[in-house]
Amino acid sequence: MPIYLCKPRSPWRRGTNENTNRLLRQYLPKGADLRTFSQTDLDAIAQELNHRPRKIHGYRTPAEVYAGLLNSGDALTA
């Protein structure tokens, strides 16, 4: 399977990654010690982000898009 890596210091090549980092900063300040957060706290943040509508998905949530892929015949199977 081919693997694609972006060049360091080139954030315009990692749009989804940079956007997700921006969303995470609403919950986790830059430089925050993650050891101070419980697994329950981190799971709650993930739950909120996965159920937040995104413009890129036609204002559907990532969870809805994922469920749609699983229910269509297009999902990869192993």
MARFILO-397125 format. One record per residue (C-alpha): residue in three letters; x, y, z. Coordinates in steps of 0.2 Angstrom, whole numbers, plus 5000, padded with zeros to 4 digits. Each point is the difference from the previous one (the first is absolute). Last residue first. Example, Ala and Ser with C-alpha at 12.3 -4.5 7.8 and 13.67 -1.06 7.14 Angstrom:
<atoms>
ATOM rest   xx   yy   zz
ATOM  ser 5068 4995 5036
ATOM  ala 4994 4983 5003
</atoms>
This chain:
<atoms>
ATOM rest   xx   yy   zz
ATOM  ala 4947 4962 5025
ATOM  thr 4986 5010 4993
ATOM  leu 5001 5018 4993
ATOM  ala 4983 5009 5001
ATOM  asp 4992 5004 4983
ATOM  gly 4985 4989 5001
ATOM  ser 4992 5013 5011
ATOM  asn 4995 4997 5018
ATOM  leu 5018 5002 5006
ATOM  leu 5003 5016 4989
ATOM  gly 4984 5007 5007
ATOM  ala 5005 4996 5018
ATOM  tyr 5017 5009 4997
ATOM  val 4991 5016 4993
ATOM  glu 4987 5000 5014
ATOM  ala 5015 4999 5013
ATOM  pro 5009 5014 4991
ATOM  thr 4985 5011 5002
ATOM  arg 4990 5006 4985
ATOM  tyr 5001 5018 4995
ATOM  gly 5003 4995 4982
ATOM  his 5015 4990 5006
ATOM  ile 5013 5014 4997
ATOM  lys 4989 5012 5009
ATOM  arg 5001 4990 5016
ATOM  pro 4987 4995 5013
ATOM  arg 5006 4996 5017
ATOM  his 4997 4982 5006
ATOM  asn 5018 4994 4998
ATOM  leu 5006 5016 5009
ATOM  glu 4989 4998 5015
ATOM  gln 5004 4981 5002
ATOM  ala 5018 5003 4999
ATOM  ile 4999 5013 5013
ATOM  ala 4990 4989 5011
ATOM  asp 5013 4986 4998
ATOM  leu 5014 5011 5005
ATOM  asp 4991 5005 5016
ATOM  thr 4995 4981 5004
ATOM  gln 5019 4996 4997
ATOM  ser 5004 5012 5013
ATOM  phe 5009 5017 4997
ATOM  thr 5014 5005 5010
ATOM  arg 5012 4988 4991
ATOM  leu 4996 5010 4984
ATOM  asp 5011 5014 5006
ATOM  ala 4994 5016 4991
ATOM  gly 5013 5008 4988
ATOM  lys 4987 5007 4989
ATOM  pro 4984 5001 5009
ATOM  leu 4989 4984 4999
ATOM  tyr 4981 5002 4997
ATOM  gln 4999 5014 4988
ATOM  arg 5017 4995 4994
ATOM  leu 4993 4984 4994
ATOM  leu 4991 5009 4986
ATOM  arg 5015 5009 4994
ATOM  asn 5010 4983 5000
ATOM  thr 4985 4993 4990
ATOM  asn 5002 5014 4987
ATOM  glu 5019 4997 4999
ATOM  asn 4998 4982 4997
ATOM  thr 4986 5002 4987
ATOM  gly 5010 5013 4990
ATOM  arg 5017 4991 5000
ATOM  arg 5008 5008 4985
ATOM  trp 4997 5017 5005
ATOM  pro 5009 4996 5016
ATOM  ser 5017 4999 4991
ATOM  arg 5013 5001 5014
ATOM  pro 5005 4982 4998
ATOM  lys 4996 4993 4983
ATOM  cys 4985 4989 4999
ATOM  leu 5000 4982 5000
ATOM  tyr 4992 4988 4988
ATOM  ile 5000 4981 5003
ATOM  pro 4996 4988 4985
ATOM  met 4993 4983 5005
</atoms>
